[in-house]
């Protein structure tokens, strides 16, 4: 019984919801037999883990049907009834959580049962409520389409003409915005997997902007600019458009879209910086600071990005304050300490407090693979700065083996880190003090496509050249 569909469904509910399910079964709104109610109460007594041996089929059957020989079919039928009941409760709960959906079903009832002038007033009242929604997102357009559809059906039954312009406009906006959002996610993945974009839809987006099909909807415009930016079409123009849209219309976009558009702008800045365009450091810092200081939850990867950026821009005191103020906001909680300790180690490294770097890196076992990899690289760089050559050589060899054996990272990530070690070996070569070799190495570093810690390696080579 422990791994039946019924138990798996009940495990998706928390304690409060399980109590509500029990009251739902007793409400009279649904049909349940006495044996079914008794079985539900027996199962409920084993919540929320549902691992008790009391849930064995034979034990349950004995309690339900005292003295009867075990009949698996009988018990299965009761389980099936309870599964339907649980699904009905979940559907009802989800419906009640969405007031607009519930009211729309009520309108459909009135149109069918009442269908008079008062029904039309009900529809108009609901229309005003929908129009008061602050963000004109895909849900808004769907509700407006359904309202127009109801009005059209209402007048059609009376053989009266009703203009369909609003119905078509909202249907087109609902379709177009949904497609934009799906396409935006797809394009973001394409930047990783290098798949070709859908050029026919790109043309549709261009035509929509050119014809000003949705001139007043900032969400549709934002996703249109985002997609053209992600596909590399006049990136400076699209970046400026999206940035200005965020600046002017943040209150009309809603939290989800603001967060999405901010991240698209940030990722564009990061890609530009990775190609050597350092003009984007200031813009990236401004975008990240504005978003992260207001955020209630901050992804651990974003912490590393922001702290690294603060250090590169000489804002280490701001980075330290950010870590202190926002530590409890870092998610997921299980790698919060990883993010905090690594970031503090980075700060100590920037301040040339290498002993504290070693203390943090050698005493903490990082759970997250990417923090573990970066901590190993930081340890290597610390040994280099301290001129601990034996420890450095040992750490480099161990890191090379670790990267080769690790199966959790992509081939590109492995190549980036392998190249870091290869270039560092070249720098440590006994002949690397020759000016000609150093200049060649510097040129290779700047041209290399896949390379971790490029900036630090270039600094070390340039130090050698000057000395």
C-alpha positions in Angstrom: 0.0 0.0 0.0 3.0 2.3 0.7 3.7 2.9 -3.0 0.2 3.0 -4.4 -1.0 6.0 -6.5 -3.2 7.0 -3.6 -0.3 7.2 -1.1 1.9 9.0 -3.6 -0.8 11.5 -4.2 -1.4 12.1 -0.4 2.4 12.6 0.1 2.1 15.7 -2.1 -0.1 17.4 0.6 1.2 19.0 3.7 -0.4 18.6 7.2 -2.8 21.4 6.8 -4.0 20.2 3.4 -4.4 16.6 4.7 -6.7 18.0 7.4 -8.6 19.9 4.8 -9.0 16.7 2.7 -10.5 15.0 5.7 -13.0 17.8 6.2 -13.7 17.9 2.5 -14.7 14.2 2.6 -17.1 15.0 5.4 -18.6 18.1 3.8 -21.4 16.5 1.8 -20.1 18.1 -1.4 -18.7 14.7 -2.6 -19.9 11.2 -2.4 -18.0 8.7 -0.2 -19.1 5.4 1.3 -18.8 4.7 5.0 -16.0 2.2 4.4 -14.2 4.7 2.2 -14.4 7.3 5.0 -13.2 4.8 7.5 -10.2 3.9 5.2 -9.4 7.6 4.7 -9.3 8.1 8.5 -7.0 5.0 8.9 -4.6 6.3 6.3 -4.7 9.8 7.6 -3.6 8.5 11.1 -0.3 7.5 9.4 0.3 11.0 7.8 2.4 12.8 6.7 5.1 10.2 5.9 2.8 7.3 5.3 5.5 4.8 6.1 3.8 3.0 9.1 3.4 -0.8 8.9 -0.3 -0.2 9.7 -0.7 0.7 6.0 -0.1 -2.9 4.9 -3.0 -4.0 2.9 -3.9 -7.0 5.1 -3.9 -5.0 8.3 -6.1 -2.3 6.7 -8.5 -4.9 5.3 -8.8 -6.6 8.7 -9.8 -3.3 10.4 -12.3 -2.5 7.7 -13.9 -5.9 7.3 -13.5 -7.7 10.6 -13.7 -11.5 10.2 -13.9 -11.5 6.3 -11.2 -13.3 4.3 -8.8 -10.9 2.5 -10.2 -9.6 -0.8 -7.7 -7.5 -2.8 -10.4 -6.3 -5.3 -12.5 -4.9 -2.5 -9.6 -2.9 -1.1 -8.5 -1.7 -4.5 -12.0 -0.3 -5.3 -12.0 1.7 -2.0 -8.5 3.0 -2.9 -9.7 4.1 -6.3 -12.6 6.0 -4.7 -10.2 7.8 -2.3 -7.9 8.7 -5.2 -10.8 10.3 -7.0 -11.7 12.2 -3.8 -8.1 13.4 -3.3 -7.9 14.6 -6.9 -11.3 16.4 -6.5 -10.0 18.1 -3.4 -6.8 19.3 -5.2 -8.8 20.6 -8.1 -11.2 22.4 -5.9 -8.3 23.9 -3.8 -6.5 25.1 -7.0 -9.7 26.6 -8.4 -10.5 28.5 -5.2 -7.0 29.8 -5.2 -7.7 31.5 -8.6 -10.6 33.8 -8.0 -10.8 34.8 -11.7 -11.1 31.2 -12.8 -13.8 30.5 -10.2 -15.8 33.6 -11.2 -15.5 32.6 -14.9 -17.1 29.3 -14.1 -19.8 31.1 -12.2 -20.5 33.3 -15.2 -20.8 30.2 -17.4 -23.4 28.9 -15.0 -25.4 32.1 -15.1 -25.2 32.3 -18.9 -26.6 28.8 -19.1 -29.2 29.0 -16.3 -30.2 32.7 -16.3 -29.2 34.3 -19.6 -30.9 37.7 -19.4 -29.9 41.4 -19.0 -28.7 40.7 -15.5 -26.3 38.1 -16.8 -24.8 40.8 -19.1 -24.4 43.1 -16.1 -22.5 40.2 -14.4 -20.2 39.9 -17.4 -19.6 43.7 -17.5 -18.8 43.7 -13.8 -16.3 40.8 -14.2 -14.8 42.7 -17.2 -14.1 45.7 -15.0 -12.4 43.5 -12.5 -10.2 41.9 -15.1 -9.3 45.4 -16.5 -8.1 46.3 -13.0 -5.3 43.6 -13.2 -2.1 45.7 -12.9 0.0 43.6 -15.3 -1.2 42.9 -18.9 0.4 39.5 -19.1 -0.8 36.3 -20.8 -3.3 35.6 -18.0 -4.9 39.0 -18.5 -5.3 38.5 -22.2 -6.8 35.0 -21.7 -9.4 36.3 -19.3 -10.3 39.2 -21.6 -10.6 36.8 -24.5 -12.9 34.6 -22.5 -15.1 37.6 -21.5 -15.4 38.7 -25.1 -16.2 35.1 -26.1 -19.0 35.1 -23.5 -20.4 38.4 -24.8 -20.3 37.1 -28.3 -22.2 34.0 -27.4 -24.7 36.0 -25.4 -25.6 38.3 -28.3 -25.5 35.5 -30.9 -28.3 33.7 -29.0 -30.3 36.9 -29.4 -29.5 37.2 -33.1 -27.7 40.5 -32.4 -24.5 41.6 -34.0 -21.4 42.0 -31.7 -18.1 43.3 -32.9 -15.3 40.7 -32.6 -12.4 43.1 -32.8 -11.7 42.9 -29.0 -12.1 39.1 -29.0 -9.5 38.7 -31.9 -7.1 41.3 -30.4 -7.0 39.6 -27.0 -6.7 36.1 -28.6 -3.8 37.3 -30.8 -2.1 38.9 -27.8 -2.5 35.8 -25.7 -1.1 33.6 -28.4 1.8 36.0 -29.3 2.9 36.6 -25.8 2.9 32.9 -24.9 4.9 32.2 -28.0 7.4 35.0 -27.1 7.9 33.6 -23.6 8.4 30.0 -24.9 10.7 31.2 -27.6 12.7 33.4 -25.2 13.4 30.3 -23.0 14.3 28.3 -26.1 16.8 31.0 -27.3 18.4 31.1 -23.9 19.0 27.4 -24.1 20.2 27.7 -27.6 23.1 29.9 -26.3 24.2 26.8 -24.5 23.4 24.1 -27.0 23.9 26.2 -30.1 20.7 25.2 -31.9 19.4 27.4 -34.8 16.6 29.8 -33.9 13.2 29.8 -35.7 13.8 32.5 -38.3 10.1 32.6 -39.4 9.1 33.7 -35.9 11.9 36.2 -35.7 10.4 37.8 -38.8 7.0 37.8 -37.1 8.5 39.7 -34.2 10.2 42.2 -36.5 6.9 42.8 -38.3 5.0 43.2 -35.0 7.4 45.9 -33.9 7.5 47.6 -37.3 3.6 47.6 -37.5 3.3 48.6 -33.8 0.9 45.7 -33.3 1.1 46.0 -29.5 2.5 49.5 -28.9 1.1 49.9 -25.4 2.0 46.4 -23.9 5.4 46.7 -22.3 5.6 43.0 -21.6 5.2 42.0 -25.2 7.7 44.7 -26.2 10.1 43.5 -23.6 10.1 39.9 -24.7 10.4 41.1 -28.4 13.5 43.2 -27.6 14.9 40.3 -25.5 14.6 37.7 -28.3 16.2 40.0 -30.8 19.0 40.8 -28.3 19.6 37.1 -27.6 19.7 36.3 -31.3 22.3 39.0 -31.9 20.2 41.3 -34.0 21.4 44.9 -33.6 22.4 44.1 -30.0 23.2 47.7 -28.9 19.8 48.9 -30.0 17.9 46.0 -28.4 19.9 46.3 -25.2 19.2 50.0 -24.9 15.5 49.5 -25.7 15.1 46.8 -23.1 17.1 48.7 -20.5 15.0 51.9 -21.0 11.8 49.9 -20.9 12.8 48.5 -17.5 13.7 52.0 -16.3 10.4 53.6 -17.4 7.8 50.9 -17.0 8.9 48.6 -14.1 5.5 49.0 -12.3 3.6 47.9 -15.5 5.7 44.7 -15.9 5.3 42.8 -12.7 7.9 41.0 -10.6 8.4 38.0 -12.9 9.0 40.0 -16.0 11.2 42.5 -14.2 13.4 39.7 -13.0 13.5 38.0 -16.4 14.4 41.1 -18.3 17.1 42.1 -15.8 18.7 38.7 -16.1 18.7 38.9 -19.9 20.5 42.2 -19.7 22.9 40.9 -17.1 23.7 37.8 -19.2 24.4 39.9 -22.2 26.8 42.0 -20.2 28.6 38.9 -19.0 28.9 37.5 -22.5 30.4 40.9 -23.7 32.8 40.9 -20.8 33.9 37.3 -21.5 34.8 38.4 -25.1 37.0 41.2 -23.6 34.6 44.1 -23.8 35.2 45.6 -20.3 33.0 48.6 -20.9 30.1 46.4 -19.7 31.5 46.0 -16.1 29.7 49.2 -14.9 26.4 48.3 -16.5 26.5 44.7 -15.1 27.3 46.0 -11.6 24.5 48.5 -11.7 22.0 45.8 -12.9 23.1 43.2 -10.3 23.2 45.7 -7.4 19.8 47.0 -8.1 18.2 43.6 -8.4 20.1 41.7 -5.7 19.8 44.3 -2.9 16.0 44.1 -3.3 15.8 40.3 -3.6 14.4 38.1 -0.9 16.1 35.1 -2.4 19.5 35.1 -4.1 20.8 32.2 -6.1 24.2 31.0 -4.9 25.7 31.4 -8.4 24.6 35.0 -8.5 26.4 35.6 -5.2 29.7 34.5 -6.8 29.1 36.7 -9.8 28.4 39.8 -7.8 31.3 39.3 -5.3 33.7 38.7 -8.2 32.4 41.8 -9.9 32.7 44.0 -6.8 36.3 42.8 -6.3 37.3 43.6 -9.9 35.8 47.1 -9.5 37.6 47.7 -6.2 34.3 47.7 -4.2 35.4 45.1 -1.6 33.8 46.9 1.3 30.5 46.8 -0.5 31.0 43.1 -1.2 31.7 42.4 2.5 28.5 44.3 3.6 26.5 42.5 1.0 27.6 39.1 2.3 26.8 40.1 5.9 23.4 41.6 5.1 22.3 39.0 2.5 23.7 35.7 3.8 20.4 34.3 5.0 18.8 35.2 1.6 21.2 32.8 -0.3 19.4 29.8 -1.8 19.4 26.8 -1.7 20.0 26.7 2.0 22.1 23.6 1.9 24.9 25.4 -0.1 24.6 28.7 1.7 27.7 28.2 3.6 29.6 27.2 0.4 28.6 30.5 -1.2 29.5 32.5 1.9 32.8 30.9 2.7 34.0 30.9 -0.9 33.0 34.6 -1.3 34.9 35.5 1.9 37.9 33.6 0.6 37.8 35.7 -2.6 37.7 38.9 -0.5 40.7 37.8 1.6 42.6 36.9 -1.7 41.9 40.3 -3.1 43.2 41.9 0.1 46.3 39.6 -0.1 45.4 38.0 3.2 46.5 34.6 1.9 46.7 32.9 5.3 43.0 33.5 5.8 42.3 32.2 2.3 44.1 29.0 3.1 42.2 28.6 6.4 38.8 29.0 4.6 39.6 26.8 1.7 41.3 23.9 3.5 38.9 23.7 6.4 35.6 23.8 4.4 34.3 20.8 2.4 32.3 22.4 -0.5 29.1 20.5 -1.3 28.4 22.3 -4.6 30.5 21.0 -7.5 31.1 24.4 -9.0 32.1 26.0 -5.7 34.4 23.0 -5.2 36.0 23.6 -8.5 36.4 27.3 -8.0 37.8 26.8 -4.5 40.5 24.5 -5.9 41.4 27.1 -8.5 41.6 29.8 -5.8 43.8 27.5 -3.7 46.2 27.1 -6.7 46.3 30.9 -7.2 47.0 31.4 -3.5 49.9 29.0 -3.5 51.3 30.8 -6.6 51.1 34.2 -4.8 52.8 32.7 -1.8 55.5 31.1 -4.0 54.8 27.8 -2.4 56.0 25.9 -5.5 55.8 22.3 -4.1 52.3 22.8 -2.8 51.3 24.5 -6.0 52.6 21.7 -8.2 50.8 19.1 -6.0 47.5 21.2 -6.1 47.7 21.5 -9.9 48.2 17.8 -10.4 45.3 17.0 -8.1 43.1 19.5 -9.9 43.9 18.1 -13.3 43.0 14.6 -12.1 39.8 15.9 -10.4 38.7 17.7 -13.6 39.4 14.6 -15.8 37.4 12.3 -13.5 34.5 14.6 -12.7 31.3 13.7 -14.6 29.1 16.5 -13.3 30.4 19.3 -15.5 30.1 19.9 -19.2 32.9 19.3 -21.7 33.3 23.1 -22.2 33.7 23.6 -18.5 36.3 20.9 -18.3 38.2 22.5 -21.2 38.1 25.9 -19.6 39.7 24.5 -16.4 42.1 22.2 -18.2 43.4 25.2 -20.2 43.9 27.2 -17.0 46.2 24.5 -15.7 48.0 24.2 -19.1 48.7 27.9 -19.3 49.9 28.0 -15.7 52.3 25.2 -16.4 53.7 27.2 -19.3 54.1 30.2 -17.1 56.0 28.2 -14.5 58.3 26.6 -17.1 62.0 27.4 -16.5 62.2 29.1 -19.9 59.2 31.3 -19.3 61.3 34.3 -18.2 62.4 34.9 -21.8 60.6 38.0 -23.0 59.8 36.5 -26.4 58.1 33.5 -24.9 56.2 35.6 -22.4 54.9 37.9 -25.2 53.8 34.8 -27.1 52.1 33.4 -24.0 50.3 36.7 -23.4 49.0 36.7 -27.0 47.8 33.1 -26.6 45.9 33.9 -23.4 44.1 36.8 -25.0 43.1 34.8 -28.1 42.1 31.6 -26.3 38.4 30.9 -26.5 37.9 28.5 -23.6 39.9 29.6 -20.6 39.1 29.9 -16.9 40.8 32.6 -14.8 41.9 34.5 -17.9 42.2 37.9 -16.2 44.4 36.5 -13.3 46.7 34.6 -15.8 47.1 37.7 -17.9 48.1 39.7 -14.8 50.7 37.1 -13.8 52.2 37.1 -17.3 52.3 40.9 -17.4 54.1 40.9 -14.0 56.7 38.6 -15.4 57.2 40.8 -18.5 57.7 43.9 -16.3 60.1 42.1 -14.0 
